[in-house]
Amino acid sequence: MVNCQFDNRKNPMRILICAPSNGAVDNIALRLIADKNFLATSCPKKGVKVVKLLRIGQRNKVHPKVLPYHLEHQLDKIFPPPLDDSQKRDWCKTREGLLLEAHIIFSTLNSVQASSLLRLFQNGSPKLCFRCVIIDEAGQSTEPELLMPLVYPTSKLILIGDHLQLPATVISSFAQGKNYGRSMLERSCKHFQALCDGGGDDDQQKRLEQLPMLTLKQQFRMRPEIVAFPSAQFYGGQLQTPARTGENAAIPLKPYVVFDVADSRERKGGGGGKMKGAALPSMSKYNLEEAAFVMTLLRAIFARLGYPNLNKRKPMTFGKGALKIKIGVITFYQVGSLSFIVYLCLKL
């Protein structure tokens, strides 16, 4: 896909990249921003000095390093607000020009049907279409969400994700019961897998190779001790871990440890906010004993790393660089690459 004729005037290369969340979209954008000069030099045709990237969607939710590539940000640089009536026509033409000149457009699934995109790319003209639509984290999207970018004519659709990991977020139990949380990626994978079932192993392997489905079996995030269970439980033991993956000499801890806090008790409610002075009920669950245990555990971990007193606000070094401590919540989206995670399991 890199070695494409981005400057082909008859059928220009224009790629649409989508994902369910702004974070997932910006992660891809950041990598391509870092490699955009390489992408340009990889084009077989001369004349492309740089691959033009464009981000659309809610500007206040875009990563700061991606913001310079945002459509509205670029328009504001050309036409500083507020606009007067004499500038509106030029502003519209410039917006259209930025969209038409972009080689790669990034958007969340919810923003992909913006009126500016629909007006330009929905009519099906060869010059006004996406040569490829790529949807990342496709396993975390409901089918109606994933259908949103498919209003644009395209010759190739690529779904990237893992239907065996976190599914789409669906609050309604009724909708869950009707398989609303099932993604198109999951349905497609199960359909293709059913086509391969039966017959001998050799026949099954041949049928798998003919399907439009590719499974990546190497993982580069977890220690082998951590990946052993999910590989056996969900992936038929097929996951492979390259040597020394996840090792960090600066963290002298076991790959994973499980603690059973036997005297803890889960509670429900609290933190629901107020309305007209009255407290609102909350269905949130919390466990004070386990929260206290986590604090004790963190103090023990940092003491093991050479920081016995967490109350002193002094610069902390970690290995060769500064130690960055992040306190957050693991949601239905990727948390990124972390050195170690303390995960508290509440009964759902």
Secondary structure, 3 states (H helix, E strand, C coil): CCCCCCCCCCCCCCEEEEECCHHHHHHHHHHHHHHHHHHHHCCCCCCCCCCCEEECCCHHHCCCCCHHHEHHHHHHHHCCCCCCHHHHHHHHHHHHHHHHHCCEEEEECCCCCCHHHHHHHCCCCHHHCECEEEECCHHHCCHHHHHHHHHCCECCEEECCCCCCCCCCCCCHHHHHCCCCCCHHHHHHHHHHHHHCCCCHHHHHHHHHHCCCCCCCECCCCCHHHHHHHHHHHCCCCCECCCCCCCCCCCCCCCCCCCCCCCCCCEECCCCCEECCEECCCCCEECHHHHHHHHHHHHHHHHHCCCCCCCCCCCCEECCEECCCCCCCCCCCCCCCCCCCCCCCCCC
